Each structure stands twice: as C-alpha cells, then as structure tokens.
Amino acid sequence: MPTISIRIDPKLKRKMDSFKHFNWSEVIRQAIKNKINAEREKNLAKAVLLNEQVRKKAPKDFNTTDIIRIFREERH
C-alpha cells in the first residue's frame, strides 16, 4: 500500500494525542474517500445539469450523431 506524509502544526498534534483511541490513519483515509466521493457527485450533478440545459435548447431536428463524431475525432 502506498504511503503519504502530511505536516500538521504541533498544537493539532497535541490535540490528536489526547484522543489515542482514534486510528488517525483510518480517519484520514475516510476523509480522503469522502472528499473524492463528494467531487464525483459534484461532477455528476454538473454533467446532469449540463445535459438538461443542452437537451432543452436543442432543436427537434438536432443530430447528435454529428456532435458525437466531432468529439471522437478531436480525441485522436
């Protein structure tokens, strides 16, 4: 498993030391996971909102196949 290091100020370290029953590594792992999940949800919400905006503005004869083709060609 990879290892990361963080720096904290001495005051925070003393406070952490007063709660020795916590597994601080696990607390930090969970905080990182929560942050990643929150960002994913935020990105998903943005994508849904963008999709709704595009879908509502598109005329009835709008051809999505052409748009998809353009995006695929830009990737290569």
PDB file as gemmi writes it, atoms N, CA and C in Angstrom:
CRYST1    1.000    1.000    1.000  90.00  90.00  90.00 P 1                      
ATOM      1  N   MET A   1       0.860  -1.177   0.000  1.00  0.00           N  
ATOM      2  CA  MET A   1       0.000   0.000   0.000  1.00  0.00           C  
ATOM      3  C   MET A   1       0.905   1.239   0.000  1.00  0.00           C  
ATOM      4  N   PRO A   2       0.613   2.203  -0.855  1.00  0.00           N  
ATOM      5  CA  PRO A   2       1.410   3.431  -0.885  1.00  0.00           C  
ATOM      6  C   PRO A   2       1.285   4.215   0.431  1.00  0.00           C  
ATOM      7  N   THR A   3       2.286   5.001   0.713  1.00  0.00           N  
ATOM      8  CA  THR A   3       2.311   5.810   1.927  1.00  0.00           C  
ATOM      9  C   THR A   3       2.370   7.280   1.544  1.00  0.00           C  
ATOM     10  N   ILE A   4       1.624   8.104   2.289  1.00  0.00           N  
ATOM     11  CA  ILE A   4       1.719   9.550   2.114  1.00  0.00           C  
ATOM     12  C   ILE A   4       2.092  10.162   3.454  1.00  0.00           C  
ATOM     13  N   SER A   5       2.677  11.323   3.404  1.00  0.00           N  
ATOM     14  CA  SER A   5       3.034  12.047   4.630  1.00  0.00           C  
ATOM     15  C   SER A   5       2.354  13.402   4.611  1.00  0.00           C  
ATOM     16  N   ILE A   6       1.962  13.854   5.789  1.00  0.00           N  
ATOM     17  CA  ILE A   6       1.376  15.192   5.915  1.00  0.00           C  
ATOM     18  C   ILE A   6       2.073  15.912   7.057  1.00  0.00           C  
ATOM     19  N   ARG A   7       2.040  17.218   7.008  1.00  0.00           N  
ATOM     20  CA  ARG A   7       2.589  18.033   8.091  1.00  0.00           C  
ATOM     21  C   ARG A   7       1.424  18.704   8.811  1.00  0.00           C  
ATOM     22  N   ILE A   8       1.489  18.661  10.113  1.00  0.00           N  
ATOM     23  CA  ILE A   8       0.482  19.341  10.922  1.00  0.00           C  
ATOM     24  C   ILE A   8       1.217  20.176  11.970  1.00  0.00           C  
ATOM     25  N   ASP A   9       0.545  21.196  12.472  1.00  0.00           N  
ATOM     26  CA  ASP A   9       1.202  22.033  13.468  1.00  0.00           C  
ATOM     27  C   ASP A   9       1.225  21.314  14.823  1.00  0.00           C  
ATOM     28  N   PRO A  10       2.166  21.661  15.667  1.00  0.00           N  
ATOM     29  CA  PRO A  10       2.319  20.983  16.957  1.00  0.00           C  
ATOM     30  C   PRO A  10       1.067  21.031  17.835  1.00  0.00           C  
ATOM     31  N   LYS A  11       0.331  22.122  17.751  1.00  0.00           N  
ATOM     32  CA  LYS A  11      -0.892  22.248  18.561  1.00  0.00           C  
ATOM     33  C   LYS A  11      -1.916  21.181  18.156  1.00  0.00           C  
ATOM     34  N   LEU A  12      -2.078  20.988  16.858  1.00  0.00           N  
ATOM     35  CA  LEU A  12      -3.001  19.965  16.383  1.00  0.00           C  
ATOM     36  C   LEU A  12      -2.516  18.578  16.789  1.00  0.00           C  
ATOM     37  N   LYS A  13      -1.223  18.336  16.723  1.00  0.00           N  
ATOM     38  CA  LYS A  13      -0.673  17.034  17.111  1.00  0.00           C  
ATOM     39  C   LYS A  13      -0.952  16.751  18.584  1.00  0.00           C  
ATOM     40  N   ARG A  14      -0.809  17.749  19.440  1.00  0.00           N  
ATOM     41  CA  ARG A  14      -1.108  17.557  20.871  1.00  0.00           C  
ATOM     42  C   ARG A  14      -2.579  17.202  21.069  1.00  0.00           C  
ATOM     43  N   LYS A  15      -3.443  17.864  20.310  1.00  0.00           N  
ATOM     44  CA  LYS A  15      -4.873  17.548  20.410  1.00  0.00           C  
ATOM     45  C   LYS A  15      -5.153  16.126  19.949  1.00  0.00           C  
ATOM     46  N   MET A  16      -4.491  15.724  18.856  1.00  0.00           N  
ATOM     47  CA  MET A  16      -4.665  14.353  18.366  1.00  0.00           C  
ATOM     48  C   MET A  16      -4.178  13.342  19.406  1.00  0.00           C  
ATOM     49  N   ASP A  17      -3.067  13.655  20.049  1.00  0.00           N  
ATOM     50  CA  ASP A  17      -2.507  12.753  21.057  1.00  0.00           C  
ATOM     51  C   ASP A  17      -3.438  12.568  22.247  1.00  0.00           C  
ATOM     52  N   SER A  18      -4.310  13.538  22.484  1.00  0.00           N  
ATOM     53  CA  SER A  18      -5.243  13.405  23.599  1.00  0.00           C  
ATOM     54  C   SER A  18      -6.394  12.443  23.266  1.00  0.00           C  
ATOM     55  N   PHE A  19      -6.483  12.029  22.003  1.00  0.00           N  
ATOM     56  CA  PHE A  19      -7.502  11.067  21.573  1.00  0.00           C  
ATOM     57  C   PHE A  19      -6.815   9.833  21.004  1.00  0.00           C  
ATOM     58  N   LYS A  20      -6.082   9.147  21.836  1.00  0.00           N  
ATOM     59  CA  LYS A  20      -5.296   8.000  21.381  1.00  0.00           C  
ATOM     60  C   LYS A  20      -6.164   6.833  20.912  1.00  0.00           C  
ATOM     61  N   HIS A  21      -7.418   6.805  21.284  1.00  0.00           N  
ATOM     62  CA  HIS A  21      -8.291   5.700  20.886  1.00  0.00           C  
ATOM     63  C   HIS A  21      -8.700   5.790  19.412  1.00  0.00           C  
ATOM     64  N   PHE A  22      -8.416   6.913  18.754  1.00  0.00           N  
ATOM     65  CA  PHE A  22      -8.708   7.032  17.325  1.00  0.00           C  
ATOM     66  C   PHE A  22      -7.577   6.449  16.504  1.00  0.00           C  
ATOM     67  N   ASN A  23      -7.938   5.786  15.432  1.00  0.00           N  
ATOM     68  CA  ASN A  23      -6.960   5.355  14.440  1.00  0.00           C  
ATOM     69  C   ASN A  23      -6.882   6.501  13.434  1.00  0.00           C  
ATOM     70  N   TRP A  24      -5.926   7.389  13.622  1.00  0.00           N  
ATOM     71  CA  TRP A  24      -5.858   8.603  12.815  1.00  0.00           C  
ATOM     72  C   TRP A  24      -5.615   8.298  11.343  1.00  0.00           C  
ATOM     73  N   SER A  25      -4.888   7.234  11.056  1.00  0.00           N  
ATOM     74  CA  SER A  25      -4.690   6.859   9.649  1.00  0.00           C  
ATOM     75  C   SER A  25      -6.027   6.536   8.988  1.00  0.00           C  
ATOM     76  N   GLU A  26      -6.875   5.823   9.711  1.00  0.00           N  
ATOM     77  CA  GLU A  26      -8.188   5.481   9.165  1.00  0.00           C  
ATOM     78  C   GLU A  26      -9.070   6.724   9.032  1.00  0.00           C  
ATOM     79  N   VAL A  27      -8.990   7.628   9.983  1.00  0.00           N  
ATOM     80  CA  VAL A  27      -9.750   8.881   9.919  1.00  0.00           C  
ATOM     81  C   VAL A  27      -9.364   9.652   8.660  1.00  0.00           C  
ATOM     82  N   ILE A  28      -8.063   9.726   8.408  1.00  0.00           N  
ATOM     83  CA  ILE A  28      -7.582  10.454   7.234  1.00  0.00           C  
ATOM     84  C   ILE A  28      -7.981   9.742   5.947  1.00  0.00           C  
ATOM     85  N   ARG A  29      -7.872   8.400   5.931  1.00  0.00           N  
ATOM     86  CA  ARG A  29      -8.304   7.634   4.741  1.00  0.00           C  
ATOM     87  C   ARG A  29      -9.770   7.906   4.426  1.00  0.00           C  
ATOM     88  N   GLN A  30     -10.613   7.875   5.461  1.00  0.00           N  
ATOM     89  CA  GLN A  30     -12.048   8.116   5.255  1.00  0.00           C  
ATOM     90  C   GLN A  30     -12.303   9.541   4.778  1.00  0.00           C  
ATOM     91  N   ALA A  31     -11.559  10.498   5.307  1.00  0.00           N  
ATOM     92  CA  ALA A  31     -11.729  11.889   4.874  1.00  0.00           C  
ATOM     93  C   ALA A  31     -11.374  12.032   3.398  1.00  0.00           C  
ATOM     94  N   ILE A  32     -10.309  11.366   2.977  1.00  0.00           N  
ATOM     95  CA  ILE A  32      -9.914  11.422   1.566  1.00  0.00           C  
ATOM     96  C   ILE A  32     -10.974  10.775   0.692  1.00  0.00           C  
ATOM     97  N   LYS A  33     -11.471   9.607   1.113  1.00  0.00           N  
ATOM     98  CA  LYS A  33     -12.526   8.931   0.349  1.00  0.00           C  
ATOM     99  C   LYS A  33     -13.768   9.805   0.246  1.00  0.00           C  
ATOM    100  N   ASN A  34     -14.150  10.431   1.355  1.00  0.00           N  
ATOM    101  CA  ASN A  34     -15.334  11.304   1.359  1.00  0.00           C  
ATOM    102  C   ASN A  34     -15.160  12.481   0.406  1.00  0.00           C  
ATOM    103  N   LYS A  35     -13.968  13.063   0.406  1.00  0.00           N  
ATOM    104  CA  LYS A  35     -13.698  14.199  -0.478  1.00  0.00           C  
ATOM    105  C   LYS A  35     -13.788  13.774  -1.944  1.00  0.00           C  
ATOM    106  N   ILE A  36     -13.219  12.614  -2.262  1.00  0.00           N  
ATOM    107  CA  ILE A  36     -13.270  12.104  -3.640  1.00  0.00           C  
ATOM    108  C   ILE A  36     -14.718  11.837  -4.047  1.00  0.00           C  
ATOM    109  N   ASN A  37     -15.474  11.202  -3.176  1.00  0.00           N  
ATOM    110  CA  ASN A  37     -16.882  10.916  -3.482  1.00  0.00           C  
ATOM    111  C   ASN A  37     -17.686  12.200  -3.663  1.00  0.00           C  
ATOM    112  N   ALA A  38     -17.417  13.202  -2.839  1.00  0.00           N  
ATOM    113  CA  ALA A  38     -18.128  14.477  -2.965  1.00  0.00           C  
ATOM    114  C   ALA A  38     -17.809  15.139  -4.305  1.00  0.00           C  
ATOM    115  N   GLU A  39     -16.548  15.082  -4.716  1.00  0.00           N  
ATOM    116  CA  GLU A  39     -16.170  15.665  -6.005  1.00  0.00           C  
ATOM    117  C   GLU A  39     -16.827  14.916  -7.157  1.00  0.00           C  
ATOM    118  N   ARG A  40     -16.865  13.585  -7.065  1.00  0.00           N  
ATOM    119  CA  ARG A  40     -17.529  12.794  -8.112  1.00  0.00           C  
ATOM    120  C   ARG A  40     -19.004  13.143  -8.204  1.00  0.00           C  
ATOM    121  N   GLU A  41     -19.666  13.267  -7.053  1.00  0.00           N  
ATOM    122  CA  GLU A  41     -21.082  13.621  -7.050  1.00  0.00           C  
ATOM    123  C   GLU A  41     -21.297  15.019  -7.622  1.00  0.00           C  
ATOM    124  N   LYS A  42     -20.390  15.933  -7.282  1.00  0.00           N  
ATOM    125  CA  LYS A  42     -20.493  17.295  -7.804  1.00  0.00           C  
ATOM    126  C   LYS A  42     -20.325  17.285  -9.323  1.00  0.00           C  
ATOM    127  N   ASN A  43     -19.352  16.517  -9.805  1.00  0.00           N  
ATOM    128  CA  ASN A  43     -19.134  16.422 -11.249  1.00  0.00           C  
ATOM    129  C   ASN A  43     -20.331  15.778 -11.940  1.00  0.00           C  
ATOM    130  N   LEU A  44     -20.903  14.764 -11.308  1.00  0.00           N  
ATOM    131  CA  LEU A  44     -22.082  14.113 -11.883  1.00  0.00           C  
ATOM    132  C   LEU A  44     -23.252  15.088 -11.924  1.00  0.00           C  
ATOM    133  N   ALA A  45     -23.426  15.847 -10.866  1.00  0.00           N  
ATOM    134  CA  ALA A  45     -24.516  16.833 -10.833  1.00  0.00           C  
ATOM    135  C   ALA A  45     -24.320  17.881 -11.927  1.00  0.00           C  
ATOM    136  N   LYS A  46     -23.081  18.314 -12.120  1.00  0.00           N  
ATOM    137  CA  LYS A  46     -22.804  19.278 -13.191  1.00  0.00           C  
ATOM    138  C   LYS A  46     -23.116  18.674 -14.550  1.00  0.00           C  
ATOM    139  N   ALA A  47     -22.748  17.413 -14.739  1.00  0.00           N  
ATOM    140  CA  ALA A  47     -22.995  16.750 -16.017  1.00  0.00           C  
ATOM    141  C   ALA A  47     -24.491  16.620 -16.281  1.00  0.00           C  
ATOM    142  N   VAL A  48     -25.245  16.268 -15.257  1.00  0.00           N  
ATOM    143  CA  VAL A  48     -26.699  16.148 -15.416  1.00  0.00           C  
ATOM    144  C   VAL A  48     -27.298  17.505 -15.748  1.00  0.00           C  
ATOM    145  N   LEU A  49     -26.869  18.540 -15.034  1.00  0.00           N  
ATOM    146  CA  LEU A  49     -27.375  19.888 -15.292  1.00  0.00           C  
ATOM    147  C   LEU A  49     -27.033  20.341 -16.706  1.00  0.00           C  
ATOM    148  N   LEU A  50     -25.799  20.120 -17.109  1.00  0.00           N  
ATOM    149  CA  LEU A  50     -25.381  20.474 -18.466  1.00  0.00           C  
ATOM    150  C   LEU A  50     -26.193  19.710 -19.501  1.00  0.00           C  
ATOM    151  N   ASN A  51     -26.399  18.435 -19.255  1.00  0.00           N  
ATOM    152  CA  ASN A  51     -27.186  17.616 -20.169  1.00  0.00           C  
ATOM    153  C   ASN A  51     -28.612  18.161 -20.302  1.00  0.00           C  
ATOM    154  N   GLU A  52     -29.185  18.534 -19.187  1.00  0.00           N  
ATOM    155  CA  GLU A  52     -30.546  19.082 -19.221  1.00  0.00           C  
ATOM    156  C   GLU A  52     -30.588  20.404 -19.982  1.00  0.00           C  
ATOM    157  N   GLN A  53     -29.582  21.240 -19.772  1.00  0.00           N  
ATOM    158  CA  GLN A  53     -29.548  22.529 -20.470  1.00  0.00           C  
ATOM    159  C   GLN A  53     -29.403  22.326 -21.972  1.00  0.00           C  
ATOM    160  N   VAL A  54     -28.527  21.419 -22.361  1.00  0.00           N  
ATOM    161  CA  VAL A  54     -28.301  21.162 -23.788  1.00  0.00           C  
ATOM    162  C   VAL A  54     -29.538  20.530 -24.410  1.00  0.00           C  
ATOM    163  N   ARG A  55     -30.109  19.589 -23.703  1.00  0.00           N  
ATOM    164  CA  ARG A  55     -31.274  18.878 -24.234  1.00  0.00           C  
ATOM    165  C   ARG A  55     -32.456  19.820 -24.430  1.00  0.00           C  
ATOM    166  N   LYS A  56     -32.642  20.740 -23.512  1.00  0.00           N  
ATOM    167  CA  LYS A  56     -33.765  21.666 -23.612  1.00  0.00           C  
ATOM    168  C   LYS A  56     -33.570  22.679 -24.740  1.00  0.00           C  
ATOM    169  N   LYS A  57     -32.327  23.046 -25.016  1.00  0.00           N  
ATOM    170  CA  LYS A  57     -32.062  24.065 -26.017  1.00  0.00           C  
ATOM    171  C   LYS A  57     -31.978  23.502 -27.435  1.00  0.00           C  
ATOM    172  N   ALA A  58     -31.788  22.221 -27.559  1.00  0.00           N  
ATOM    173  CA  ALA A  58     -31.589  21.627 -28.874  1.00  0.00           C  
ATOM    174  C   ALA A  58     -32.892  21.631 -29.675  1.00  0.00           C  
ATOM    175  N   PRO A  59     -32.806  22.036 -30.931  1.00  0.00           N  
ATOM    176  CA  PRO A  59     -33.996  21.981 -31.784  1.00  0.00           C  
ATOM    177  C   PRO A  59     -34.380  20.529 -32.078  1.00  0.00           C  
ATOM    178  N   LYS A  60     -35.601  20.340 -32.500  1.00  0.00           N  
ATOM    179  CA  LYS A  60     -36.101  18.982 -32.739  1.00  0.00           C  
ATOM    180  C   LYS A  60     -35.321  18.243 -33.818  1.00  0.00           C  
ATOM    181  N   ASP A  61     -34.788  18.947 -34.793  1.00  0.00           N  
ATOM    182  CA  ASP A  61     -34.050  18.282 -35.869  1.00  0.00           C  
ATOM    183  C   ASP A  61     -32.552  18.203 -35.588  1.00  0.00           C  
ATOM    184  N   PHE A  62     -32.145  18.417 -34.347  1.00  0.00           N  
ATOM    185  CA  PHE A  62     -30.737  18.378 -33.945  1.00  0.00           C  
ATOM    186  C   PHE A  62     -30.199  16.957 -34.074  1.00  0.00           C  
ATOM    187  N   ASN A  63     -29.040  16.809 -34.724  1.00  0.00           N  
ATOM    188  CA  ASN A  63     -28.466  15.491 -34.970  1.00  0.00           C  
ATOM    189  C   ASN A  63     -27.294  15.253 -34.010  1.00  0.00           C  
ATOM    190  N   THR A  64     -27.520  14.446 -32.986  1.00  0.00           N  
ATOM    191  CA  THR A  64     -26.470  14.176 -32.006  1.00  0.00           C  
ATOM    192  C   THR A  64     -25.344  13.325 -32.584  1.00  0.00           C  
ATOM    193  N   THR A  65     -25.624  12.576 -33.608  1.00  0.00           N  
ATOM    194  CA  THR A  65     -24.596  11.737 -34.222  1.00  0.00           C  
ATOM    195  C   THR A  65     -23.440  12.578 -34.738  1.00  0.00           C  
ATOM    196  N   ASP A  66     -23.742  13.704 -35.331  1.00  0.00           N  
ATOM    197  CA  ASP A  66     -22.689  14.596 -35.823  1.00  0.00           C  
ATOM    198  C   ASP A  66     -21.827  15.135 -34.682  1.00  0.00           C  
ATOM    199  N   ILE A  67     -22.453  15.492 -33.582  1.00  0.00           N  
ATOM    200  CA  ILE A  67     -21.720  16.011 -32.424  1.00  0.00           C  
ATOM    201  C   ILE A  67     -20.803  14.932 -31.848  1.00  0.00           C  
ATOM    202  N   ILE A  68     -21.317  13.732 -31.700  1.00  0.00           N  
ATOM    203  CA  ILE A  68     -20.509  12.621 -31.184  1.00  0.00           C  
ATOM    204  C   ILE A  68     -19.322  12.362 -32.097  1.00  0.00           C  
ATOM    205  N   ARG A  69     -19.541  12.388 -33.376  1.00  0.00           N  
ATOM    206  CA  ARG A  69     -18.460  12.165 -34.338  1.00  0.00           C  
ATOM    207  C   ARG A  69     -17.368  13.233 -34.188  1.00  0.00           C  
ATOM    208  N   ILE A  70     -17.774  14.481 -34.008  1.00  0.00           N  
ATOM    209  CA  ILE A  70     -16.814  15.575 -33.837  1.00  0.00           C  
ATOM    210  C   ILE A  70     -15.975  15.349 -32.575  1.00  0.00           C  
ATOM    211  N   PHE A  71     -16.622  14.999 -31.456  1.00  0.00           N  
ATOM    212  CA  PHE A  71     -15.887  14.756 -30.206  1.00  0.00           C  
ATOM    213  C   PHE A  71     -14.912  13.588 -30.363  1.00  0.00           C  
ATOM    214  N   ARG A  72     -15.338  12.550 -31.028  1.00  0.00           N  
ATOM    215  CA  ARG A  72     -14.466  11.381 -31.200  1.00  0.00           C  
ATOM    216  C   ARG A  72     -13.259  11.731 -32.079  1.00  0.00           C  
ATOM    217  N   GLU A  73     -13.477  12.520 -33.107  1.00  0.00           N  
ATOM    218  CA  GLU A  73     -12.368  12.916 -33.970  1.00  0.00           C  
ATOM    219  C   GLU A  73     -11.381  13.825 -33.252  1.00  0.00           C  
ATOM    220  N   GLU A  74     -11.875  14.650 -32.330  1.00  0.00           N  
ATOM    221  CA  GLU A  74     -10.998  15.545 -31.579  1.00  0.00           C  
ATOM    222  C   GLU A  74     -10.120  14.792 -30.592  1.00  0.00           C  
ATOM    223  N   ARG A  75     -10.583  13.625 -30.128  1.00  0.00           N  
ATOM    224  CA  ARG A  75      -9.806  12.841 -29.159  1.00  0.00           C  
ATOM    225  C   ARG A  75      -8.575  12.223 -29.799  1.00  0.00           C  
ATOM    226  N   HIS A  76      -8.609  11.973 -31.091  1.00  0.00           N  
ATOM    227  CA  HIS A  76      -7.496  11.257 -31.755  1.00  0.00           C  
ATOM    228  C   HIS A  76      -6.547  12.187 -32.423  1.00  0.00           C  
TER     229      HIS A  76                                                      
END                                                                             
